[in-house]
Amino acid sequence: MKHVIITGTSRGIGFELTKKFAEAGHKILALSRDTKPVSNLHLKNVEVLACDITKKEDLEKVSRFVSSEWEKVDILVNNAGMLINKPFQELSLENFNSVYQTNVMGVVGLLQEILPFMKKDAHVVNISTMGGVQGSMKFPGLSAYSSSKAAIITLTELLAEEYKETGPSFNVLALGAVQTEMLEEAFPGYKAPLSAEEMAKYIFNFSLTGNKFYNGKLLQVSNSTP
C-alpha cells in the first residue's frame, strides 16, 4: 500500500487517477479547491482536503495532515493546472501571474512542504504538456500555459540532480491531447484520441514503477497533435 498525494482531483485526469489508486487499495490524499466530486464518490482510503496550492496556509494544512496521519509520502502527482487561452497581446500580467502561480509556484510550494516526508524510493511525477517541450508544435493563445509547463520540465530535471543521492526520484510526463475539460477550453470542439480515464491508467502505472527505470526524465506521452 502506497501513500499518494494527487493535486487537481476535482475533474479530468486527477479525478480518474484518484479512483485508480483507490481501486488498487492505496491511501490517497486528494487535493483540490472543489472537494465535492471526489467526496461524493465515498471511496475507501481516500482523504479529501480543500487546497488551493497557491496559498501557503493551505499547503501547510497538507504537511500537517501528512505529519499527523501518514508520516511519509510515497508518490506525489503534481497534476493541478490552470489554462488561459488568449492572444498574447490580450494577456494581462495578472493573467500570466495567475497561470504561473498555479502551474509553477504551486508545485514549488507543495514540494517544499512534502519532500521532507519522501524517502529515497519515493516518486514525484510532474504533469506537463507537449506544448511545453522544446521543439514541439506550439499553439497561439497558450503562451502563458505552455511556457509555465516548460518551466516544470526544467524544474524536474534540476530536482532530480539535486536529490539524486537521497531521493526521491523526479520525472515529468508531457501529455498530448486528452479529452478533458481543459482541452475543451483550449481547443473547443476538438476530439482527442484518449480519454481522461485512459491517460489516468497510464499515469497510475508510471507512478508506481517509473522511478525504477527513470529519474530526471521527460517522457512524451502523445500519439497525436496537439
Rosetta blueprint (number, residue, H / E / L):
1 M L
2 K L
3 H E
4 V E
5 I E
6 I E
7 T E
8 G L
9 T L
10 S L
11 R L
12 G H
13 I H
14 G H
15 F H
16 E H
17 L H
18 T H
19 K H
20 K H
21 F H
22 A H
23 E H
24 A L
25 G L
26 H L
27 K E
28 I E
29 L E
30 A E
31 L E
32 S E
33 R L
34 D L
35 T L
36 K H
37 P H
38 V H
39 S H
40 N L
41 L L
42 H L
43 L L
44 K L
45 N L
46 V E
47 E E
48 V E
49 L E
50 A E
51 C L
52 D L
53 I L
54 T L
55 K L
56 K H
57 E H
58 D H
59 L H
60 E H
61 K H
62 V H
63 S H
64 R H
65 F H
66 V H
67 S H
68 S H
69 E H
70 W H
71 E L
72 K L
73 V L
74 D L
75 I E
76 L E
77 V E
78 N E
79 N L
80 A L
81 G L
82 M L
83 L L
84 I L
85 N L
86 K L
87 P L
88 F H
89 Q H
90 E H
91 L L
92 S L
93 L H
94 E H
95 N H
96 F H
97 N H
98 S H
99 V H
100 Y H
101 Q H
102 T H
103 N H
104 V H
105 M H
106 G H
107 V H
108 V H
109 G H
110 L H
111 L H
112 Q H
113 E H
114 I H
115 L H
116 P H
117 F H
118 M L
119 K L
120 K L
121 D L
122 A L
123 H E
124 V E
125 V E
126 N E
127 I E
128 S E
129 T E
130 M H
131 G H
132 G H
133 V L
134 Q L
135 G L
136 S L
137 M L
138 K L
139 F L
140 P L
141 G L
142 L L
143 S H
144 A H
145 Y H
146 S H
147 S H
148 S H
149 K H
150 A H
151 A H
152 I H
153 I H
154 T H
155 L H
156 T H
157 E H
158 L H
159 L H
160 A H
161 E H
162 E H
163 Y L
164 K L
165 E L
166 T L
167 G L
168 P L
169 S E
170 F E
171 N E
172 V E
173 L E
174 A E
175 L E
176 G L
177 A L
178 V E
179 Q E
180 T L
181 E H
182 M H
183 L H
184 E H
185 E H
186 A H
187 F L
188 P L
189 G L
190 Y L
191 K L
192 A L
193 P L
194 L E
195 S E
196 A H
197 E H
198 E H
199 M H
200 A H
201 K H
202 Y H
203 I H
204 F H
205 N H
206 F H
207 S H
208 L H
209 T H
210 G H
211 N H
212 K H
213 F L
214 Y L
215 N L
216 G L
217 K E
218 L E
219 L E
220 Q E
221 V E
222 S L
223 N L
224 S L
225 T L
226 P L
